[in-house]
Structure formats: structure tokens, C-alpha cells
């Protein structure tokens, strides 16, 4: 470990693996280390034995769940938006050659005790049980307005300026009811809370259009998902990095982030060995309280509660879909943040036949996090096994430019990867000094 690298990357979560892949392609000499003996960090997919070891210590998995190797259970529940930023990176880097994708079969929203399909076009809106007859007409006009909008053509603007008018004002112009605003803002624009409503409408408009264009791309839902679980994503980017000369070391404990007298990064110490580099990138778990320097580099910015539930049936009320997303908007259950349910099954090669894996998650608001996800758990029907975690969300304190220590963010409670890519783009710009530029191509989806 005596040679010097351009960048050392700590942790093999998706954010770190995308960055090491992109930096290797850019010609940087990269060393990637992880304390675990598997790829993925917090965004890994575990087999049954690993899952039980993580949550239940020495307890063996029940034999009726089937073979260990049939399972790849995600620790963090996220789907890929078909027309989103992660898709662009997958295509730009050509890591799609290592992966196969399937559609998620349905996107649902909870309202007044029932779950219903999220309408994504004016035609679907007209048929949706979420709205009465008059509201459907208003919603149809709203969706037509969004679909016809052209920045350069004021005739399409209906006297609305998306950069100054709030989303609240846009909803009011079309006379949309609060329940309709709920499913548009939370199940289509995918906001976690209602803060967006008093901000300029431009971002919400872009997010709704992203949802509808993703929906139009493959049909049933706006989401795609990799066969064999989300843990395949970091591994695919790790392969990309290796092709371009990146070096990987798993099962390598990190004992110290070594800095010089001015606090600038020098290297990473593992046992008696220190490896040097110009810069370091890593997930927050490698930068807790640095015992050597006493320096605090990250702060806790909330917590996420997640319950991984193994079911022996599809979720009731979802037309027996083999995979779904269900969003419970916060107003429906008197919360500040939405509750998400993500479910996949053996169709995606992540569990045994006739088994379904549903993950219920939300941002923690009280000192009893498990009670906060009860509205989500109640929608699942009988739960065969349940594994609950409460995970802090860490945010770096500084941008890393002064000391060459660049820390990524923890995985948040959103149901997709858009915020992960924002973090990748942000760290990239701080390290390289210019924006990450991507080319546009298509991703192939495997049909059933």
C-alpha cells in the first residue's frame, strides 16, 4: 500500500461507486476500500443468512423461506425513475451492460382508507376513483396545461409564471381540491412533505413532467428496478472503475484519516499501513468523531425508520401486482412526512417463489419510530417476518475543498435515486471543478 493515488474512496455504497467509476473513466488513479466483506455499504442487498445475522444475531432463517442464494434483500428501498438522472448515468457510463432491468408493476397512493392507482395522464385521471366528476374535469385541464407548456410560447402559459407563482397558486388557478393536490405533490412530484407548495412552481412542474414522461416510457409505472436487487448497482459501477484501472479492497478496516499539520488530507491508515492520496471521498460512517484529531466532520440531520417485511402474498388491493410503490401522503395520516411502501418479489430475482419483500419507511418524527409506520404496515396483510432499523441521516459539515476530504450524504427517505445523483453531481463538481456532463441514450427493460 505504499503507492500514491489521486483519490481514495471509502465505502462501496452506490454514491461512492458511481463516483469511483466516473473518476476512473476520467483518468484518475482510484483506490476503493470498504470495511465490509461485501459491496454496497448501506445500499447493499443481503442474502437470508446476512439479513438474519444483521438483525437477529445468531438466529438461523426458517427453512420454509427457501434457499439462501435466492435472496437479495435491499437495505434501502429505492426505485429508479425511468427518465431520471440515475438512468442517464447508467446509460452514459454503459454500465447497463452488466445489469438487467424490469419494470415495477404499479404506482399507488393511499387516500381516505383505500389505495388507488396513481393517474399519470388526463385519460387515466378521467377514470380515477380518486376524484369526483367535476374534480376530474379540473384535473384534466391541469394535466393538459402541464403537457402543453412551452417556455418559449406565452400562449401556453395561461398567465402563469412558473418561476414566480407558487405551486399553491397554480393549484388554486385550476381549483384543485386538497386531496388531489396530495396525490399530485406526493405520488407524482414525489415530495416528502408539503414545503414545496409555497415555493415557485417550476421545480414541481419539472418533477411532475419527469413522472409522466417516465410513465409513458415503459407503461405500467414510472419505475424500473435491477434484477437481483439494488446491490447490483454499486457492483456494476465498481466493475466500471476496475476496467479503467481502479483498485478494490474489501474487508479492510479504516482506523484513521491522516491529515497534515494544517488539517489537509494525507492518507488513510488501516492497521500499521498508511496509503496516501491527494483526495478522499467517503460515506459518513467513515468520518464520525475522529478520535485522533477530535474533529467533527458530519452532523445528524434526522433519522429514517425502515421495516423490511417478508410476505407470502401480494399486497391486498394492488391487483396482485408482483411489485409496487405505495405512497401514503402525510396529510392522510396527520404527519409531516409521507410513508413509503416499496415491494418487489421473485419476478426480480430477489426472493424465493411466492415470497414478496415489502419495505415500509418514513422520516422519524417522534421517539417511537416503529409506531409511525403502522399505517403502512397495516396495508400489507399478514407479515411473515419483519426487520426494523432506525438509521441516522448524516450530512457533511464542510464542502471538503479546504482539506480535500469529501463526504457523501446518507441515503434519505425518498423512494427513488434522484437525490443520490444530486449528491454525486455535487461532490463531482467540488472535486473536479466543473459540472458532470452526460450523454442521452435509452435503457432496455426485460419483458416478463
LUMZA-799365 format. One record per residue (C-alpha): residue number from 1; residue in three letters; y, x, z. Coordinates in nm, 4 decimals, decimal comma, padded with zeros to 6 digits. Last residue first. Layout:
(NUM ALA (Y X Z))
...
# end
This chain:
(448 UNK (-01,0807 -04,1854 -01,8486))
(447 UNK (-00,8062 -04,0283 -02,0610))
(446 UNK (-00,7011 -03,6726 -01,9902))
(445 UNK (-00,3228 -03,6227 -01,9966))
(444 UNK (-00,1605 -03,3640 -02,2228))
(443 UNK (00,1756 -03,2220 -02,1205))
(442 UNK (00,4517 -03,2075 -02,3850))
(441 UNK (00,7081 -02,9353 -02,4650))
(440 UNK (01,0660 -02,8524 -02,3614))
(439 UNK (01,1893 -02,4996 -02,2910))
(438 UNK (01,3179 -02,3875 -01,9506))
(437 UNK (01,6237 -02,1944 -01,8303))
(436 UNK (01,6430 -02,0714 -01,4697))
(435 UNK (02,0103 -02,0175 -01,3925))
(434 UNK (02,1537 -01,6690 -01,3365))
(433 UNK (02,1897 -01,4173 -01,0537))
(432 UNK (01,8233 -01,3140 -01,0467))
(431 UNK (01,7604 -01,3537 -00,6727))
(430 UNK (02,0113 -01,6275 -00,5818))
(429 UNK (01,9490 -01,8144 -00,9090))
(428 UNK (01,5730 -01,8021 -00,8584))
(427 UNK (01,6024 -01,9263 -00,4979))
(426 UNK (01,7994 -02,2340 -00,6143))
(425 UNK (01,5765 -02,3065 -00,9139))
(424 UNK (01,2623 -02,2837 -00,6963))
(423 UNK (01,4270 -02,5050 -00,4296))
(422 UNK (01,5221 -02,7663 -00,6919))
(421 UNK (01,1616 -02,7425 -00,8171))
(420 UNK (01,0275 -02,8296 -00,4710))
(419 UNK (01,2807 -03,1159 -00,4502))
(418 UNK (01,1409 -03,2663 -00,7741))
(417 UNK (00,7801 -03,2372 -00,6589))
(416 UNK (00,6953 -03,6001 -00,5751))
(415 UNK (00,6402 -03,8356 -00,2806))
(414 UNK (00,9345 -03,7094 -00,0751))
(413 UNK (00,8561 -03,6200 00,2887))
(412 UNK (00,9666 -03,2577 00,2638))
(411 UNK (00,7692 -02,9415 00,1965))
(410 UNK (00,9272 -02,6588 00,3978))
(409 UNK (01,2147 -02,4690 00,2383))
(408 UNK (01,2000 -02,1207 00,0824))
(407 UNK (01,3305 -01,8029 00,2456))
(406 UNK (01,4981 -01,5220 00,0538))
(405 UNK (01,5410 -01,1964 00,2473))
(404 UNK (01,7556 -00,9586 00,0393))
(403 UNK (01,9819 -00,8942 00,3453))
(402 UNK (02,3222 -01,0125 00,2160))
(401 UNK (02,1947 -01,2355 -00,0662))
(400 UNK (01,9462 -01,4168 00,1559))
(399 UNK (02,1113 -01,7595 00,1355))
(398 UNK (02,1349 -01,7901 00,5148))
(397 UNK (01,9925 -02,0273 00,7794))
(396 UNK (01,6730 -02,1160 00,5933))
(395 UNK (01,5486 -02,4765 00,6320))
(394 UNK (01,2344 -02,5746 00,8194))
(393 UNK (01,0715 -02,9191 00,8161))
(392 UNK (00,8461 -02,9432 01,1226))
(391 UNK (00,4945 -03,0850 01,0752))
(390 UNK (00,3281 -03,3705 01,2612))
(389 UNK (-00,0360 -03,3981 01,1569))
(388 UNK (-00,2866 -03,6846 01,1692))
(387 UNK (-00,6451 -03,6789 01,0401))
(386 UNK (-00,8130 -04,0196 00,9978))
(385 UNK (-01,1755 -04,1017 00,9127))
(384 UNK (-01,3392 -04,4267 00,7952))
(383 UNK (-01,0234 -04,6426 00,7857))
(382 UNK (-01,0815 -05,0192 00,7411))
(381 UNK (-00,8052 -05,1818 00,5297))
(380 UNK (-00,5302 -04,9573 00,3914))
(379 UNK (-00,2231 -05,1791 00,4349))
(378 UNK (-00,2274 -05,1478 00,8147))
(377 UNK (-00,1997 -04,7687 00,7893))
(376 UNK (00,1362 -04,8017 00,6127))
(375 UNK (00,2925 -05,0349 00,8706))
(374 UNK (00,1355 -04,8098 01,1428))
(373 UNK (00,3237 -04,5003 01,0162))
(372 UNK (00,5855 -04,5023 01,2949))
(371 UNK (00,3207 -04,5369 01,5664))
(370 UNK (00,1919 -04,1888 01,4820))
(369 UNK (00,5390 -04,0419 01,5290))
(368 UNK (00,5907 -04,1494 01,8905))
(367 UNK (00,8985 -03,9467 01,9973))
(366 UNK (01,1059 -04,1326 01,7378))
(365 UNK (01,2458 -04,0892 01,3836))
(364 UNK (00,9762 -03,8804 01,2123))
(363 UNK (01,0107 -03,8637 00,8333))
(362 UNK (00,7266 -04,0539 00,6685))
(361 UNK (00,3667 -04,0196 00,5545))
(360 UNK (00,0468 -04,2103 00,4757))
(359 UNK (-00,2208 -04,0188 00,2859))
(358 UNK (-00,5026 -04,2096 00,1167))
(357 UNK (-00,8308 -04,0478 00,0124))
(356 UNK (-01,0850 -04,2791 -00,1523))
(355 UNK (-01,4644 -04,2455 -00,1436))
(354 UNK (-01,6934 -04,4342 -00,3828))
(353 UNK (-01,8059 -04,1061 -00,5445))
(352 UNK (-01,7322 -03,7942 -00,3386))
(351 UNK (-01,3804 -03,6500 -00,3084))
(350 UNK (-01,1090 -03,4644 -00,5029))
(349 UNK (-01,2496 -03,4844 -00,8567))
(348 UNK (-00,9550 -03,6999 -00,9771))
(347 UNK (-01,1751 -04,0035 -01,0520))
(346 UNK (-01,3355 -03,9319 -00,7116))
(345 UNK (-01,0257 -04,0794 -00,5486))
(344 UNK (-00,6480 -04,0605 -00,5069))
(343 UNK (-00,4073 -04,2456 -00,2772))
(342 UNK (-00,0437 -04,1779 -00,1881))
(341 UNK (00,1215 -04,4009 00,0733))
(340 UNK (00,4880 -04,3493 00,1544))
(339 UNK (00,6988 -04,4830 00,4436))
(338 UNK (01,0727 -04,5021 00,3793))
(337 UNK (01,3383 -04,3649 00,6143))
(336 UNK (01,5946 -04,5330 00,8433))
(335 UNK (01,3524 -04,7933 00,9740))
(334 UNK (01,3544 -05,1710 01,0081))
(333 UNK (01,0184 -05,2276 00,8337))
(332 UNK (01,1427 -05,3776 00,5060))
(331 UNK (01,4731 -05,1920 00,5321))
(330 UNK (01,2873 -04,8579 00,5181))
(329 UNK (01,1304 -04,9259 00,1772))
(328 UNK (00,7480 -04,9189 00,1952))
(327 UNK (00,6404 -04,7271 -00,1127))
(326 UNK (00,2858 -04,7476 -00,2453))
(325 UNK (00,1543 -04,4823 -00,4837))
(324 UNK (-00,1783 -04,5476 -00,6388))
(323 UNK (-00,5139 -04,4093 -00,7479))
(322 UNK (-00,8510 -04,5663 -00,8345))
(321 UNK (-00,6842 -04,9081 -00,8669))
(320 UNK (-00,8900 -05,1978 -00,7268))
(319 UNK (-00,6180 -05,4461 -00,8354))
(318 UNK (-00,3829 -05,2930 -00,5745))
(317 UNK (-00,4032 -05,5788 -00,3223))
(316 UNK (-00,6517 -05,4055 -00,0924))
(315 UNK (-00,6529 -05,0235 -00,1086))
(314 UNK (-00,9703 -04,9051 -00,2857))
(313 UNK (-01,2855 -04,8788 -00,0703))
(312 UNK (-01,4788 -04,6317 00,1488))
(311 UNK (-01,1605 -04,4820 00,2964))
(310 UNK (-01,0702 -04,1340 00,4203))
(309 UNK (-00,7231 -04,1273 00,5722))
(308 UNK (-00,4917 -03,8230 00,5835))
(307 UNK (-00,2107 -03,9229 00,8197))
(306 UNK (00,1212 -03,7422 00,7740))
(305 UNK (00,4184 -03,7194 01,0115))
(304 UNK (00,7185 -03,5221 00,8841))
(303 UNK (00,9642 -03,3463 01,1161))
(302 UNK (01,3394 -03,2798 01,1215))
(301 UNK (01,5627 -02,9897 01,0188))
(300 UNK (01,4157 -02,7051 01,2213))
(299 UNK (01,6125 -02,3839 01,1761))
(298 UNK (01,5261 -02,0627 00,9937))
(297 UNK (01,6281 -01,6954 01,0185))
(296 UNK (01,6531 -01,6303 01,3924))
(295 UNK (01,6853 -01,2572 01,4624))
(294 UNK (01,5254 -01,1187 01,7810))
(293 UNK (01,4760 -00,7954 01,5874))
(292 UNK (01,1122 -00,7198 01,6745))
(291 UNK (01,0079 -01,0704 01,7795))
(290 UNK (01,1342 -01,2258 01,4556))
(289 UNK (01,1611 -01,5878 01,5601))
(288 UNK (01,0077 -01,7736 01,2664))
(287 UNK (01,0204 -01,5953 00,9295))
(286 UNK (00,6639 -01,6012 00,7945))
(285 UNK (00,6284 -01,9748 00,8635))
(284 UNK (00,9482 -02,0345 00,6608))
(283 UNK (00,7808 -01,9665 00,3236))
(282 UNK (00,8505 -01,6324 00,1674))
(281 UNK (01,0577 -01,4271 -00,0725))
(280 UNK (01,1212 -01,0549 -00,0160))
(279 UNK (01,3480 -00,8157 -00,2052))
(278 UNK (01,3728 -00,4452 -00,2941))
(277 UNK (01,0156 -00,3674 -00,1901))
(276 UNK (00,8198 -00,1510 00,0520))
(275 UNK (00,4685 -00,1891 00,1902))
(274 UNK (00,4093 -00,0971 00,5533))
(273 UNK (00,0589 -00,0245 00,6822))
(272 UNK (-00,0352 00,0043 01,0503))
(271 UNK (-00,1219 -00,3641 01,0876))
(270 UNK (00,0588 -00,5509 00,8083))
(269 UNK (00,4232 -00,4424 00,7847))
(268 UNK (00,6575 -00,5822 00,5190))
(267 UNK (00,9377 -00,3861 00,3563))
(266 UNK (01,2979 -00,2678 00,3513))
(265 UNK (01,5120 -00,5818 00,3874))
(264 UNK (01,8736 -00,5255 00,4944))
(263 UNK (01,9613 -00,5573 00,8641))
(262 UNK (02,2210 -00,2779 00,8562))
(261 UNK (01,9941 -00,0345 01,0443))
(260 UNK (01,7127 -00,1033 00,7962))
(259 UNK (01,4791 -00,4055 00,7899))
(258 UNK (01,1013 -00,4467 00,8276))
(257 UNK (00,9598 -00,8000 00,8281))
(256 UNK (00,6771 -00,7587 01,0790))
(255 UNK (00,3169 -00,8530 01,1513))
(254 UNK (00,2027 -01,0149 00,8272))
(253 UNK (-00,1703 -01,0863 00,8308))
(252 UNK (-00,3592 -01,0314 00,5031))
(251 UNK (-00,6353 -01,2857 00,4331))
(250 UNK (-00,5236 -01,2961 00,0662))
(249 UNK (-00,3715 -01,0033 -00,1244))
(248 UNK (-00,2504 -01,0624 -00,4812))
(247 UNK (-00,0906 -00,8177 -00,7287))
(246 UNK (00,1270 -00,9432 -01,0181))
(245 UNK (00,0795 -00,7651 -01,3513))
(244 UNK (00,1794 -01,0345 -01,6018))
(243 UNK (-00,1691 -01,1889 -01,6134))
(242 UNK (-00,1700 -01,1845 -01,2314))
(241 UNK (00,1528 -01,3905 -01,2153))
(240 UNK (00,0085 -01,6546 -01,4490))
(239 UNK (-00,3107 -01,6655 -01,2429))
(238 UNK (-00,0993 -01,7225 -00,9303))
(237 UNK (00,0807 -02,0040 -01,1158))
(236 UNK (-00,2547 -02,1769 -01,1748))
(235 UNK (-00,3587 -02,1167 -00,8129))
(234 UNK (-00,0370 -02,2796 -00,6861))
(233 UNK (-00,1143 -02,5914 -00,8960))
(232 UNK (-00,4893 -02,6180 -00,8273))
(231 UNK (-00,4163 -02,6878 -00,4601))
(230 UNK (-00,2779 -03,0228 -00,5805))
(229 UNK (-00,6297 -03,1573 -00,6229))
(228 UNK (-00,9428 -03,1028 -00,8313))
(227 UNK (-00,7936 -03,2760 -01,1415))
(226 UNK (-00,4147 -03,2415 -01,1452))
(225 UNK (-00,1996 -03,5533 -01,0927))
(224 UNK (00,0299 -03,7552 -01,3197))
(223 UNK (00,2935 -04,0061 -01,2162))
(222 UNK (00,5211 -04,2564 -01,3933))
(221 UNK (00,2560 -04,5288 -01,3698))
(220 UNK (00,0305 -04,7252 -01,6055))
(219 UNK (00,1713 -04,6130 -01,9398))
(218 UNK (00,1729 -04,2454 -02,0337))
(217 UNK (00,5292 -04,1681 -02,1461))
(216 UNK (00,6966 -04,5022 -02,0795))
(215 UNK (00,6549 -04,4631 -01,7044))
(214 UNK (00,8097 -04,1168 -01,7167))
(213 UNK (01,1043 -04,2616 -01,9155))
(212 UNK (01,1415 -04,5413 -01,6582))
(211 UNK (01,1304 -04,3040 -01,3589))
(210 UNK (01,3663 -04,0462 -01,5141))
(209 UNK (01,6016 -04,3338 -01,6084))
(208 UNK (01,6018 -04,4495 -01,2451))
(207 UNK (01,6743 -04,0934 -01,1261))
(206 UNK (01,9576 -04,0436 -01,3753))
(205 UNK (02,1234 -04,3734 -01,2750))
(204 UNK (02,0849 -04,2835 -00,9047))
(203 UNK (02,2526 -03,9480 -00,9755))
(202 UNK (02,5449 -04,1044 -01,1668))
(201 UNK (02,6116 -04,3876 -00,9182))
(200 UNK (02,8693 -04,2020 -00,7090))
(199 UNK (02,7719 -04,2164 -00,3393))
(198 UNK (02,7746 -04,5203 -00,1080))
(197 UNK (02,4223 -04,6349 -00,2008))
(196 UNK (02,2707 -04,2860 -00,1853))
(195 UNK (02,2571 -04,2882 00,1962))
(194 UNK (01,9974 -04,5673 00,1855))
(193 UNK (01,6882 -04,3620 00,2760))
(192 UNK (01,4011 -04,1735 00,1111))
(191 UNK (01,5399 -04,2224 -00,2411))
(190 UNK (01,2744 -04,2665 -00,5087))
(189 UNK (01,5098 -04,3892 -00,7890))
(188 UNK (01,2247 -04,6269 -00,8789))
(187 UNK (01,0497 -04,7357 -00,5554))
(186 UNK (01,3404 -04,6624 -00,3205))
(185 UNK (01,6644 -04,7498 -00,4986))
(184 UNK (01,5219 -05,0088 -00,7416))
(183 UNK (01,2798 -05,1586 -00,4850))
(182 UNK (01,5453 -05,1936 -00,2178))
(181 UNK (01,8251 -05,3099 -00,4518))
(180 UNK (01,5974 -05,5980 -00,5493))
(179 UNK (01,5501 -05,6883 -00,1826))
(178 UNK (01,9280 -05,6648 -00,1220))
(177 UNK (02,0005 -05,9122 -00,4067))
(176 UNK (02,1504 -05,7922 -00,7366))
(175 UNK (02,4834 -05,9456 -00,8451))
(174 UNK (02,5142 -05,7258 -01,1559))
(173 UNK (02,8570 -05,5983 -01,0501))
(172 UNK (02,7326 -05,5805 -00,6912))
(171 UNK (02,4535 -05,3393 -00,7798))
(170 UNK (02,7063 -05,1204 -00,9635))
(169 UNK (02,9481 -05,1300 -00,6678))
(168 UNK (02,6706 -05,0266 -00,4269))
(167 UNK (02,5771 -04,7436 -00,6631))
(166 UNK (02,9294 -04,6134 -00,6089))
(165 UNK (03,1789 -04,6013 -00,8958))
(164 UNK (03,3405 -04,2592 -00,9569))
(163 UNK (03,0979 -04,0594 -01,1726))
(162 UNK (02,9148 -04,3619 -01,3135))
(161 UNK (03,2411 -04,5101 -01,4468))
(160 UNK (03,1756 -04,8809 -01,5017))
(159 UNK (03,3886 -05,0939 -01,7358))
(158 UNK (03,0768 -05,2320 -01,9115))
(157 UNK (02,9791 -04,8722 -02,0005))
(156 UNK (02,8020 -04,9355 -02,3331))
(155 UNK (03,1288 -04,9893 -02,5285))
(154 UNK (03,2500 -04,6580 -02,3813))
(153 UNK (03,0115 -04,4683 -02,6152))
(152 UNK (02,9915 -04,0931 -02,5408))
(151 UNK (02,8037 -04,1297 -02,2135))
(150 UNK (02,5506 -04,3667 -02,3688))
(149 UNK (02,4084 -04,6462 -02,1541))
(148 UNK (02,1680 -04,8797 -02,3360))
(147 UNK (01,8721 -04,8301 -02,1018))
(146 UNK (02,0826 -04,8578 -01,7874))
(145 UNK (02,2673 -05,1730 -01,9040))
(144 UNK (01,9390 -05,3272 -02,0225))
(143 UNK (01,7925 -05,2631 -01,6766))
(142 UNK (02,0875 -05,4382 -01,5068))
(141 UNK (02,0811 -05,7334 -01,7521))
(140 UNK (01,7072 -05,7819 -01,6833))
(139 UNK (01,7758 -05,7601 -01,3093))
(138 UNK (02,0290 -06,0456 -01,3365))
(137 UNK (01,7844 -06,2592 -01,5322))
(136 UNK (01,5068 -06,1800 -01,2843))
(135 UNK (01,7365 -06,2778 -00,9975))
(134 UNK (01,7788 -06,6216 -01,1533))
(133 UNK (01,4008 -06,6761 -01,1789))
(132 UNK (01,3004 -06,5401 -00,8390))
(131 UNK (01,2163 -06,1751 -00,7839))
(130 UNK (00,9349 -05,9540 -00,6541))
(129 UNK (00,6704 -06,1622 -00,8360))
(128 UNK (00,7516 -05,9553 -01,1481))
(127 UNK (00,7154 -06,1165 -01,4917))
(126 UNK (01,0810 -06,0813 -01,6028))
(125 UNK (01,0968 -05,7340 -01,4462))
(124 UNK (00,7969 -05,6283 -01,6550))
(123 UNK (00,9835 -05,7129 -01,9762))
(122 UNK (01,3071 -05,5508 -01,8481))
(121 UNK (01,1099 -05,2319 -01,7965))
(120 UNK (00,9842 -05,0489 -01,4880))
(119 UNK (00,8516 -05,3263 -01,2667))
(118 UNK (00,6999 -05,1883 -00,9443))
(117 UNK (00,3642 -05,3560 -00,8849))
(116 UNK (00,3554 -05,5723 -00,5738))
(115 UNK (00,2577 -05,5206 -00,2106))
(114 UNK (00,2964 -05,8059 00,0361))
(113 UNK (00,4423 -05,8501 00,3871))
(112 UNK (00,8002 -05,9197 00,2852))
(111 UNK (00,8158 -05,6408 00,0279))
(110 UNK (00,5982 -05,3364 -00,0195))
(109 UNK (00,6252 -05,1458 -00,3486))
(108 UNK (00,3540 -05,0387 -00,5916))
(107 UNK (00,3030 -04,7685 -00,8551))
(106 UNK (-00,0346 -04,7735 -01,0267))
(105 UNK (-00,3093 -04,5760 -01,1976))
(104 UNK (-00,2001 -04,2184 -01,1282))
(103 UNK (-00,2573 -04,0494 -01,4596))
(102 UNK (-00,4901 -03,7595 -01,5025))
(101 UNK (-00,4139 -03,3934 -01,5522))
(100 UNK (-00,6180 -03,0876 -01,6463))
(99 UNK (-00,5111 -02,7385 -01,5459))
(98 UNK (-00,5509 -02,3750 -01,6510))
(97 UNK (-00,3980 -02,4221 -01,9994))
(96 UNK (-00,1126 -02,6166 -01,8355))
(95 UNK (00,0011 -02,2792 -01,7014))
(94 UNK (00,1940 -02,2536 -02,0308))
(93 UNK (00,5029 -02,1223 -01,8479))
(92 UNK (00,7393 -02,3695 -02,0185))
(91 UNK (00,4834 -02,6520 -01,9914))
(90 UNK (00,4235 -02,6265 -01,6179))
(89 UNK (00,7981 -02,5643 -01,5629))
(88 UNK (00,8949 -02,8767 -01,7599))
(87 UNK (00,6324 -03,0838 -01,5770))
(86 UNK (00,7793 -02,9625 -01,2466))
(85 UNK (01,1245 -03,0858 -01,3585))
(84 UNK (01,0252 -03,4447 -01,4269))
(83 UNK (00,9078 -03,6395 -01,7319))
(82 UNK (00,5619 -03,7210 -01,5916))
(81 UNK (00,6686 -03,7218 -01,2265))
(80 UNK (00,4038 -03,5133 -01,0489))
(79 UNK (00,2514 -03,6646 -00,7347))
(78 UNK (00,2813 -03,5476 -00,3751))
(77 UNK (00,0750 -03,5808 -00,0580))
(76 UNK (00,0807 -03,2559 00,1426))
(75 UNK (-00,2480 -03,1421 00,2987))
(74 UNK (-00,4391 -03,2323 -00,0174))
(73 UNK (-00,8126 -03,2970 00,0149))
(72 UNK (-01,0321 -03,1101 -00,2345))
(71 UNK (-01,3812 -03,2494 -00,1762))
(70 UNK (-01,6971 -03,2474 -00,3870))
(69 UNK (-01,7810 -02,8976 -00,2606))
(68 UNK (-01,8596 -03,0225 00,0874))
(67 UNK (-02,1218 -03,2634 -00,0380))
(66 UNK (-02,1380 -03,6236 00,0755))
(65 UNK (-01,9344 -03,8267 00,3245))
(64 UNK (-02,2646 -03,9572 00,4648))
(63 UNK (-02,3297 -03,6147 00,6224))
(62 UNK (-02,0518 -03,6593 00,8792))
(61 UNK (-01,8223 -03,3513 00,8848))
(60 UNK (-01,9072 -03,0958 01,1564))
(59 UNK (-01,6881 -03,0765 01,4667))
(58 UNK (-01,5961 -02,7163 01,5535))
(57 UNK (-01,2190 -02,7580 01,5590))
(56 UNK (-01,1253 -03,1148 01,4656))
(55 UNK (-00,8062 -03,0933 01,2540))
(54 UNK (-00,8259 -02,7580 01,0721))
(53 UNK (-01,2035 -02,7169 01,1040))
(52 UNK (-01,2563 -03,0743 00,9807))
(51 UNK (-01,0454 -03,0120 00,6696))
(50 UNK (-01,1995 -02,6689 00,6043))
(49 UNK (-01,5522 -02,8159 00,6220))
(48 UNK (-01,4570 -03,1102 00,4011))
(47 UNK (-01,2924 -02,8988 00,1284))
(46 UNK (-00,9212 -02,8309 00,1547))
(45 UNK (-00,6337 -02,8699 -00,0928))
(44 UNK (-00,3425 -02,6349 -00,0194))
(43 UNK (00,0273 -02,7256 -00,0096))
(42 UNK (00,0903 -02,5817 00,3388))
(41 UNK (-00,0449 -02,2446 00,2261))
(40 UNK (-00,1887 -02,2939 -00,1241))
(39 UNK (-00,4450 -02,0226 -00,1830))
(38 UNK (-00,7294 -01,9433 00,0566))
(37 UNK (-00,8109 -01,6635 00,3032))
(36 UNK (-00,4916 -01,7322 00,4948))
(35 UNK (-00,2320 -01,4672 00,5935))
(34 UNK (-00,0982 -01,4666 00,2368))
(33 UNK (00,0449 -01,1807 00,0276))
(32 UNK (00,1956 -01,1619 -00,3236))
(31 UNK (00,3100 -00,8255 -00,4591))
(30 UNK (00,5385 -00,8529 -00,7644))
(29 UNK (00,6672 -00,5946 -01,0144))
(28 UNK (00,9343 -00,7878 -01,2048))
(27 UNK (00,9022 -00,8292 -01,5810))
(26 UNK (01,0470 -01,1811 -01,6156))
(25 UNK (00,6898 -01,3119 -01,6524))
(24 UNK (00,6203 -01,1635 -01,3087))
(23 UNK (00,9310 -01,3371 -01,1688))
(22 UNK (00,8190 -01,6733 -01,3119))
(21 UNK (00,4698 -01,6414 -01,1665))
(20 UNK (00,5951 -01,5178 -00,8276))
(19 UNK (00,8468 -01,8054 -00,8156))
(18 UNK (00,5909 -02,0727 -00,9086))
(17 UNK (00,3524 -01,9243 -00,6502))
(16 UNK (00,6152 -01,9294 -00,3727))
(15 UNK (00,7111 -02,2937 -00,4309))
(14 UNK (00,3444 -02,3983 -00,4643))
(13 UNK (00,2376 -02,2390 -00,1368))
(12 UNK (00,0857 -01,8904 -00,1575))
(11 UNK (00,2651 -01,7332 00,1396))
(10 UNK (00,4775 -01,4173 00,1417))
(9 UNK (00,6184 -01,2869 -00,1879))
(8 UNK (00,7096 -00,9169 -00,2128))
(7 UNK (00,9585 -00,8363 -00,4876))
(6 UNK (01,0532 -00,5268 -00,6883))
(5 UNK (00,7559 -00,3348 -00,5544))
(4 UNK (00,7133 00,0124 -00,4054))
(3 UNK (00,3812 00,1987 -00,3860))
(2 UNK (00,2327 00,2978 -00,0492))
(1 UNK (00,0000 00,0000 00,0000))
# end
